[in-house]
Amino acid sequence: MFGTWHHKLMYISKLNSVILIALFMLLGACTTVPDNSLPELTFKHLEPISLRVAKIQMASQTDNNTEPPNVGHRFPISPHEAVKKWALDRLQIAGNSGTARFSILKANVTETRLKTDKSFKGLFKQEASERYDAIVEARLEILDNKGIIIAAVTSRATWTQTVREDTSLTERRQIWFGLVEKLMGTFNDKMEEEIRRYLSKLIV
């Protein structure tokens, strides 16, 4: 009698173990998130801009506004993070005195909902449902040892991108990343041109 109950208990224990293992496997399958990682946005592959200064300061004159229609904080990399990274990657110290101050003036993206056809015919259309307007603006100042500005340049770049209503979240994130990448490509070209034109005597 004792042996029979012992075997039954062992059977129930094994059965419970199998159920638990199956349950964990099922939960693991349900919570697995596909790897949709995006490439890193970097400017290290570009030639550094060596400034005749002893230190570089970073400043931001734009607030991190997360209220609609501001959506930059939702992007894989925000314009603010991207322009800060640009300065860290490209600007280098190559002097014994003076200061370079890089100030972020604007860095954001706004979302505008677009009108779409709500009629029966609209069911057969795939229209742009959102427009994203991005902007970055920054100023590079060179100060002497007394803190007096002796030279400065400002650069501004904008980029606009529309997104169709049938775009998935994964595709949308890829578009957002591409938007910032293009925005920063424009900013990089403009800022470097300004620096080499007006600060030529202050770069190595």
CYANA upper distance limits for C-alpha pairs under 8 A (distance plus 0.5 A):
  1 MET  CA      5 TRP  CA      7.01
  2 PHE  CA      6 HIS  CA      6.59
  3 GLY  CA      7 HIS  CA      6.69
  4 THR  CA      8 LYS  CA      6.77
  5 TRP  CA      9 LEU  CA      6.60
  6 HIS  CA     10 MET  CA      6.73
  7 HIS  CA     11 TYR  CA      6.63
  8 LYS  CA     12 ILE  CA      6.68
  9 LEU  CA     13 SER  CA      6.57
 10 MET  CA     14 LYS  CA      6.69
 11 TYR  CA     15 LEU  CA      6.59
 12 ILE  CA     16 ASN  CA      6.60
 13 SER  CA     17 SER  CA      6.75
 14 LYS  CA     18 VAL  CA      6.76
 15 LEU  CA     19 ILE  CA      6.75
 16 ASN  CA     20 LEU  CA      6.59
 17 SER  CA     21 ILE  CA      6.64
 18 VAL  CA     22 ALA  CA      6.65
 19 ILE  CA     23 LEU  CA      6.54
 20 LEU  CA     24 PHE  CA      6.66
 21 ILE  CA     25 MET  CA      6.69
 22 ALA  CA     26 LEU  CA      6.63
 23 LEU  CA     27 LEU  CA      6.64
 24 PHE  CA     28 GLY  CA      6.48
 25 MET  CA     29 ALA  CA      6.70
 26 LEU  CA     30 CYS  CA      6.76
 27 LEU  CA     31 THR  CA      6.67
 28 GLY  CA     32 THR  CA      6.57
 36 ASN  CA    170 THR  CA      7.73
 38 LEU  CA    174 GLN  CA      7.81
 38 LEU  CA    177 PHE  CA      8.37
 41 LEU  CA     77 ILE  CA      8.47
 41 LEU  CA     82 ALA  CA      7.90
 41 LEU  CA    181 GLU  CA      7.58
 42 THR  CA     85 LYS  CA      7.75
 42 THR  CA     86 TRP  CA      7.87
 42 THR  CA     89 ASP  CA      7.87
 43 PHE  CA     85 LYS  CA      8.28
 43 PHE  CA     86 TRP  CA      6.62
 43 PHE  CA     89 ASP  CA      6.18
 43 PHE  CA     90 ARG  CA      7.14
 44 LYS  CA     48 PRO  CA      8.14
 44 LYS  CA     89 ASP  CA      5.94
 44 LYS  CA     90 ARG  CA      7.35
 46 LEU  CA     90 ARG  CA      7.81
 47 GLU  CA     90 ARG  CA      7.69
 48 PRO  CA     89 ASP  CA      7.79
 48 PRO  CA     90 ARG  CA      5.05
 48 PRO  CA     91 LEU  CA      6.51
 48 PRO  CA     92 GLN  CA      7.02
 49 ILE  CA     90 ARG  CA      6.11
 49 ILE  CA     91 LEU  CA      5.51
 49 ILE  CA     92 GLN  CA      6.46
 49 ILE  CA    203 ILE  CA      7.50
 49 ILE  CA    204 VAL  CA      8.29
 50 SER  CA     91 LEU  CA      6.61
 50 SER  CA     92 GLN  CA      5.17
 50 SER  CA     93 ILE  CA      6.32
 50 SER  CA     94 ALA  CA      6.00
 50 SER  CA    203 ILE  CA      5.97
 50 SER  CA    204 VAL  CA      5.95
 51 LEU  CA     91 LEU  CA      7.59
 51 LEU  CA     92 GLN  CA      6.53
 51 LEU  CA     93 ILE  CA      5.95
 51 LEU  CA     94 ALA  CA      5.79
 51 LEU  CA     95 GLY  CA      7.28
 51 LEU  CA    100 ALA  CA      8.21
 51 LEU  CA    202 LEU  CA      6.34
 51 LEU  CA    203 ILE  CA      4.91
 51 LEU  CA    204 VAL  CA      6.70
 52 ARG  CA     93 ILE  CA      7.07
 52 ARG  CA     94 ALA  CA      5.40
 52 ARG  CA     95 GLY  CA      4.58
 52 ARG  CA     96 ASN  CA      7.74
 52 ARG  CA     97 SER  CA      8.00
 52 ARG  CA     98 GLY  CA      8.07
 52 ARG  CA    202 LEU  CA      5.77
 52 ARG  CA    203 ILE  CA      6.08
 52 ARG  CA    204 VAL  CA      7.16
 53 VAL  CA     93 ILE  CA      6.21
 53 VAL  CA     94 ALA  CA      6.45
 53 VAL  CA     95 GLY  CA      4.80
 53 VAL  CA     96 ASN  CA      6.48
 53 VAL  CA     97 SER  CA      5.70
 53 VAL  CA     98 GLY  CA      5.21
 53 VAL  CA     99 THR  CA      5.72
 53 VAL  CA    100 ALA  CA      6.85
 53 VAL  CA    142 ILE  CA      8.41
 54 ALA  CA     93 ILE  CA      6.49
 54 ALA  CA     94 ALA  CA      7.42
 54 ALA  CA     95 GLY  CA      5.56
 54 ALA  CA     96 ASN  CA      5.24
 54 ALA  CA     97 SER  CA      5.13
 54 ALA  CA     98 GLY  CA      6.04
 54 ALA  CA     99 THR  CA      6.48
 55 LYS  CA     93 ILE  CA      6.68
 55 LYS  CA     97 SER  CA      8.26
 55 LYS  CA     98 GLY  CA      7.47
 55 LYS  CA     99 THR  CA      5.58
 55 LYS  CA    100 ALA  CA      6.91
 56 ILE  CA     92 GLN  CA      8.37
 56 ILE  CA     93 ILE  CA      7.52
 56 ILE  CA     99 THR  CA      6.20
 56 ILE  CA    100 ALA  CA      5.19
 56 ILE  CA    101 ARG  CA      6.32
 56 ILE  CA    102 PHE  CA      7.95
 57 GLN  CA     99 THR  CA      7.72
 57 GLN  CA    100 ALA  CA      6.63
 57 GLN  CA    101 ARG  CA      5.15
 57 GLN  CA    102 PHE  CA      6.64
 58 MET  CA    101 ARG  CA      6.46
 58 MET  CA    102 PHE  CA      5.55
 58 MET  CA    103 SER  CA      6.52
 59 ALA  CA    101 ARG  CA      7.75
 59 ALA  CA    102 PHE  CA      6.64
 59 ALA  CA    103 SER  CA      5.05
 59 ALA  CA    104 ILE  CA      6.78
 60 SER  CA    103 SER  CA      5.81
 60 SER  CA    104 ILE  CA      5.08
 60 SER  CA    105 LEU  CA      6.88
 61 GLN  CA    103 SER  CA      7.35
 61 GLN  CA    104 ILE  CA      6.40
 61 GLN  CA    105 LEU  CA      5.61
 61 GLN  CA    106 LYS  CA      7.88
 62 THR  CA    104 ILE  CA      7.28
 62 THR  CA    105 LEU  CA      6.17
 62 THR  CA    106 LYS  CA      6.16
 62 THR  CA    107 ALA  CA      7.61
 65 ASN  CA     70 ASN  CA      7.06
 66 THR  CA     70 ASN  CA      6.17
 66 THR  CA     71 VAL  CA      7.06
 66 THR  CA     72 GLY  CA      8.30
 66 THR  CA     73 HIS  CA      7.11
 67 GLU  CA     71 VAL  CA      8.27
 68 PRO  CA    110 THR  CA      8.15
 68 PRO  CA    111 GLU  CA      8.27
 69 PRO  CA    110 THR  CA      5.58
 69 PRO  CA    111 GLU  CA      5.77
 69 PRO  CA    112 THR  CA      7.51
 70 ASN  CA    108 ASN  CA      7.47
 70 ASN  CA    109 VAL  CA      6.25
 70 ASN  CA    110 THR  CA      4.95
 70 ASN  CA    111 GLU  CA      6.97
 71 VAL  CA     75 PHE  CA      7.77
 71 VAL  CA    108 ASN  CA      8.07
 71 VAL  CA    109 VAL  CA      6.13
 71 VAL  CA    110 THR  CA      6.13
 71 VAL  CA    111 GLU  CA      6.92
 72 GLY  CA     78 SER  CA      5.61
 72 GLY  CA     79 PRO  CA      7.16
 72 GLY  CA    108 ASN  CA      5.87
 72 GLY  CA    109 VAL  CA      5.20
 72 GLY  CA    110 THR  CA      7.57
 73 HIS  CA     77 ILE  CA      8.26
 73 HIS  CA     78 SER  CA      6.14
 74 ARG  CA     78 SER  CA      7.88
 75 PHE  CA    173 ARG  CA      7.27
 75 PHE  CA    176 TRP  CA      6.53
 75 PHE  CA    177 PHE  CA      7.40
 76 PRO  CA    173 ARG  CA      7.13
 76 PRO  CA    176 TRP  CA      7.74
 76 PRO  CA    177 PHE  CA      6.65
 77 ILE  CA     81 GLU  CA      6.80
 77 ILE  CA     82 ALA  CA      7.01
 77 ILE  CA    177 PHE  CA      7.23
 77 ILE  CA    180 VAL  CA      7.99
 78 SER  CA     82 ALA  CA      6.64
 78 SER  CA    108 ASN  CA      7.83
 78 SER  CA    180 VAL  CA      7.81
 79 PRO  CA     83 VAL  CA      6.57
 79 PRO  CA    107 ALA  CA      5.70
 79 PRO  CA    108 ASN  CA      6.23
 79 PRO  CA    109 VAL  CA      7.96
 79 PRO  CA    134 ALA  CA      8.17
 79 PRO  CA    135 ILE  CA      8.00
 79 PRO  CA    136 VAL  CA      7.10
 79 PRO  CA    180 VAL  CA      6.73
 79 PRO  CA    184 MET  CA      8.46
 80 HIS  CA     84 LYS  CA      6.73
 80 HIS  CA    104 ILE  CA      8.22
 80 HIS  CA    106 LYS  CA      8.38
 80 HIS  CA    107 ALA  CA      5.37
 80 HIS  CA    108 ASN  CA      7.21
 80 HIS  CA    136 VAL  CA      8.08
 81 GLU  CA     85 LYS  CA      6.59
 82 ALA  CA     86 TRP  CA      6.70
 82 ALA  CA    180 VAL  CA      8.07
 82 ALA  CA    184 MET  CA      7.72
 83 VAL  CA     87 ALA  CA      7.00
 83 VAL  CA    104 ILE  CA      8.07
 83 VAL  CA    107 ALA  CA      8.20
 83 VAL  CA    136 VAL  CA      7.78
 83 VAL  CA    184 MET  CA      7.60
 84 LYS  CA     88 LEU  CA      6.90
 84 LYS  CA    104 ILE  CA      8.18
 85 LYS  CA     89 ASP  CA      6.49
 86 TRP  CA     90 ARG  CA      6.39
 86 TRP  CA     91 LEU  CA      8.48
 86 TRP  CA    188 ASN  CA      8.36
 87 ALA  CA     91 LEU  CA      5.92
 87 ALA  CA    102 PHE  CA      7.84
 88 LEU  CA     92 GLN  CA      8.49
 94 ALA  CA    203 ILE  CA      8.48
 94 ALA  CA    204 VAL  CA      7.57
 97 SER  CA    144 ASP  CA      7.82
 97 SER  CA    145 ASN  CA      7.08
 98 GLY  CA    142 ILE  CA      7.65
 98 GLY  CA    143 LEU  CA      6.12
 98 GLY  CA    144 ASP  CA      5.00
 98 GLY  CA    145 ASN  CA      5.57
 99 THR  CA    142 ILE  CA      6.27
 99 THR  CA    143 LEU  CA      5.59
 99 THR  CA    144 ASP  CA      6.95
 99 THR  CA    145 ASN  CA      7.89
 99 THR  CA    147 GLY  CA      8.41
100 ALA  CA    140 LEU  CA      7.33
100 ALA  CA    141 GLU  CA      6.13
100 ALA  CA    142 ILE  CA      5.09
100 ALA  CA    143 LEU  CA      6.79
101 ARG  CA    139 ARG  CA      8.48
101 ARG  CA    140 LEU  CA      6.21
101 ARG  CA    141 GLU  CA      5.59
101 ARG  CA    142 ILE  CA      6.89
101 ARG  CA    143 LEU  CA      8.10
102 PHE  CA    138 ALA  CA      7.57
102 PHE  CA    139 ARG  CA      6.31
102 PHE  CA    140 LEU  CA      5.07
102 PHE  CA    141 GLU  CA      6.99
103 SER  CA    138 ALA  CA      6.05
103 SER  CA    139 ARG  CA      5.69
103 SER  CA    140 LEU  CA      6.93
104 ILE  CA    136 VAL  CA      8.33
104 ILE  CA    137 GLU  CA      6.79
104 ILE  CA    138 ALA  CA      4.96
104 ILE  CA    139 ARG  CA      7.11
105 LEU  CA    136 VAL  CA      8.01
105 LEU  CA    137 GLU  CA      5.80
105 LEU  CA    138 ALA  CA      5.61
105 LEU  CA    139 ARG  CA      7.61
106 LYS  CA    135 ILE  CA      7.19
106 LYS  CA    136 VAL  CA      5.59
106 LYS  CA    137 GLU  CA      5.33
106 LYS  CA    138 ALA  CA      7.34
107 ALA  CA    134 ALA  CA      8.10
107 ALA  CA    135 ILE  CA      6.06
107 ALA  CA    136 VAL  CA      4.79
107 ALA  CA    137 GLU  CA      6.99
108 ASN  CA    134 ALA  CA      6.27
108 ASN  CA    135 ILE  CA      6.16
108 ASN  CA    136 VAL  CA      7.24
109 VAL  CA    132 TYR  CA      6.91
109 VAL  CA    133 ASP  CA      5.94
109 VAL  CA    134 ALA  CA      4.71
109 VAL  CA    135 ILE  CA      6.99
110 THR  CA    132 TYR  CA      6.17
110 THR  CA    133 ASP  CA      5.87
110 THR  CA    134 ALA  CA      7.10
111 GLU  CA    130 GLU  CA      7.07
111 GLU  CA    131 ARG  CA      6.24
111 GLU  CA    132 TYR  CA      5.27
111 GLU  CA    133 ASP  CA      7.19
112 THR  CA    130 GLU  CA      6.07
112 THR  CA    131 ARG  CA      5.62
112 THR  CA    132 TYR  CA      6.98
113 ARG  CA    129 SER  CA      6.47
113 ARG  CA    130 GLU  CA      5.14
113 ARG  CA    131 ARG  CA      7.05
114 LEU  CA    128 ALA  CA      7.43
114 LEU  CA    129 SER  CA      5.41
114 LEU  CA    130 GLU  CA      5.84
114 LEU  CA    131 ARG  CA      7.44
115 LYS  CA    129 SER  CA      7.27
116 THR  CA    122 GLY  CA      7.99
116 THR  CA    127 GLU  CA      6.99
116 THR  CA    128 ALA  CA      7.99
116 THR  CA    129 SER  CA      7.02
117 ASP  CA    121 LYS  CA      7.95
117 ASP  CA    122 GLY  CA      5.16
117 ASP  CA    123 LEU  CA      8.46
118 LYS  CA    122 GLY  CA      5.95
118 LYS  CA    123 LEU  CA      7.94
119 SER  CA    123 LEU  CA      7.64
120 PHE  CA    124 PHE  CA      8.29
121 LYS  CA    125 LYS  CA      7.61
122 GLY  CA    126 GLN  CA      8.36
126 GLN  CA    164 ARG  CA      6.99
126 GLN  CA    165 GLU  CA      6.98
126 GLN  CA    166 ASP  CA      7.20
127 GLU  CA    164 ARG  CA      5.88
127 GLU  CA    165 GLU  CA      6.57
128 ALA  CA    162 THR  CA      6.53
128 ALA  CA    163 VAL  CA      5.72
128 ALA  CA    164 ARG  CA      4.43
128 ALA  CA    165 GLU  CA      6.31
129 SER  CA    162 THR  CA      7.92
129 SER  CA    163 VAL  CA      6.61
129 SER  CA    164 ARG  CA      5.88
129 SER  CA    165 GLU  CA      5.45
130 GLU  CA    162 THR  CA      6.16
130 GLU  CA    163 VAL  CA      5.91
130 GLU  CA    164 ARG  CA      7.55
130 GLU  CA    165 GLU  CA      8.08
131 ARG  CA    160 THR  CA      7.54
131 ARG  CA    161 GLN  CA      6.24
131 ARG  CA    162 THR  CA      4.77
131 ARG  CA    163 VAL  CA      6.91
132 TYR  CA    160 THR  CA      6.07
132 TYR  CA    161 GLN  CA      5.70
132 TYR  CA    162 THR  CA      6.63
133 ASP  CA    158 THR  CA      7.79
133 ASP  CA    159 TRP  CA      6.51
133 ASP  CA    160 THR  CA      5.08
133 ASP  CA    161 GLN  CA      7.22
134 ALA  CA    158 THR  CA      5.99
134 ALA  CA    159 TRP  CA      5.70
134 ALA  CA    160 THR  CA      6.71
134 ALA  CA    179 LEU  CA      8.45
134 ALA  CA    180 VAL  CA      8.19
134 ALA  CA    183 LEU  CA      7.80
135 ILE  CA    156 ARG  CA      7.88
135 ILE  CA    157 ALA  CA      6.26
135 ILE  CA    158 THR  CA      4.91
135 ILE  CA    159 TRP  CA      7.12
135 ILE  CA    183 LEU  CA      7.94
136 VAL  CA    156 ARG  CA      6.27
136 VAL  CA    157 ALA  CA      5.98
136 VAL  CA    158 THR  CA      7.09
136 VAL  CA    183 LEU  CA      8.23
136 VAL  CA    184 MET  CA      8.46
136 VAL  CA    187 PHE  CA      7.86
137 GLU  CA    154 THR  CA      7.77
137 GLU  CA    155 SER  CA      6.16
137 GLU  CA    156 ARG  CA      4.70
137 GLU  CA    157 ALA  CA      6.93
138 ALA  CA    154 THR  CA      6.24
138 ALA  CA    155 SER  CA      6.17
138 ALA  CA    156 ARG  CA      7.15
139 ARG  CA    152 ALA  CA      7.52
139 ARG  CA    153 VAL  CA      6.22
139 ARG  CA    154 THR  CA      4.75
139 ARG  CA    155 SER  CA      7.01
140 LEU  CA    152 ALA  CA      6.01
140 LEU  CA    153 VAL  CA      5.91
140 LEU  CA    154 THR  CA      6.86
141 GLU  CA    149 ILE  CA      6.97
141 GLU  CA    150 ILE  CA      8.17
141 GLU  CA    151 ALA  CA      6.36
141 GLU  CA    152 ALA  CA      4.72
141 GLU  CA    153 VAL  CA      7.13
142 ILE  CA    149 ILE  CA      6.20
142 ILE  CA    150 ILE  CA      6.32
142 ILE  CA    151 ALA  CA      5.77
142 ILE  CA    152 ALA  CA      6.64
143 LEU  CA    147 GLY  CA      5.72
143 LEU  CA    148 ILE  CA      5.62
143 LEU  CA    149 ILE  CA      4.81
143 LEU  CA    150 ILE  CA      6.13
143 LEU  CA    151 ALA  CA      7.81
144 ASP  CA    148 ILE  CA      6.00
144 ASP  CA    149 ILE  CA      7.10
144 ASP  CA    150 ILE  CA      7.20
151 ALA  CA    198 TYR  CA      8.41
151 ALA  CA    199 LEU  CA      7.51
152 ALA  CA    198 TYR  CA      8.38
152 ALA  CA    199 LEU  CA      8.15
153 VAL  CA    191 MET  CA      8.34
153 VAL  CA    194 GLU  CA      6.75
153 VAL  CA    195 ILE  CA      7.10
153 VAL  CA    198 TYR  CA      7.70
153 VAL  CA    199 LEU  CA      8.46
154 THR  CA    191 MET  CA      7.63
154 THR  CA    194 GLU  CA      8.01
155 SER  CA    187 PHE  CA      7.29
155 SER  CA    190 LYS  CA      6.63
155 SER  CA    191 MET  CA      5.67
155 SER  CA    194 GLU  CA      7.88
156 ARG  CA    187 PHE  CA      6.83
156 ARG  CA    190 LYS  CA      8.03
156 ARG  CA    191 MET  CA      8.42
157 ALA  CA    183 LEU  CA      6.92
157 ALA  CA    184 MET  CA      8.11
157 ALA  CA    186 THR  CA      6.56
157 ALA  CA    187 PHE  CA      5.58
157 ALA  CA    190 LYS  CA      8.31
158 THR  CA    183 LEU  CA      6.61
158 THR  CA    186 THR  CA      8.41
159 TRP  CA    179 LEU  CA      7.51
159 TRP  CA    182 LYS  CA      7.85
159 TRP  CA    183 LEU  CA      5.99
160 THR  CA    179 LEU  CA      8.18
161 GLN  CA    179 LEU  CA      7.34
163 VAL  CA    167 THR  CA      7.41
163 VAL  CA    172 ARG  CA      8.00
167 THR  CA    171 GLU  CA      6.58
167 THR  CA    172 ARG  CA      6.62
168 SER  CA    172 ARG  CA      6.46
169 LEU  CA    173 ARG  CA      6.65
170 THR  CA    174 GLN  CA      6.96
171 GLU  CA    175 ILE  CA      6.75
172 ARG  CA    176 TRP  CA      6.62
173 ARG  CA    177 PHE  CA      6.62
174 GLN  CA    178 GLY  CA      6.68
175 ILE  CA    179 LEU  CA      6.55
176 TRP  CA    180 VAL  CA      6.94
177 PHE  CA    181 GLU  CA      6.65
178 GLY  CA    182 LYS  CA      6.63
179 LEU  CA    183 LEU  CA      6.59
180 VAL  CA    184 MET  CA      6.50
181 GLU  CA    185 GLY  CA      6.64
182 LYS  CA    186 THR  CA      6.85
183 LEU  CA    187 PHE  CA      6.80
184 MET  CA    188 ASN  CA      6.32
185 GLY  CA    189 ASP  CA      6.87
186 THR  CA    190 LYS  CA      6.79
187 PHE  CA    191 MET  CA      6.42
188 ASN  CA    192 GLU  CA      6.46
189 ASP  CA    193 GLU  CA      6.63
190 LYS  CA    194 GLU  CA      6.76
191 MET  CA    195 ILE  CA      6.63
192 GLU  CA    196 ARG  CA      6.61
193 GLU  CA    197 ARG  CA      6.54
194 GLU  CA    198 TYR  CA      6.42
194 GLU  CA    199 LEU  CA      8.09
195 ILE  CA    199 LEU  CA      5.49
195 ILE  CA    200 SER  CA      7.24
196 ARG  CA    200 SER  CA      5.41
196 ARG  CA    203 ILE  CA      8.34
199 LEU  CA    203 ILE  CA      7.15
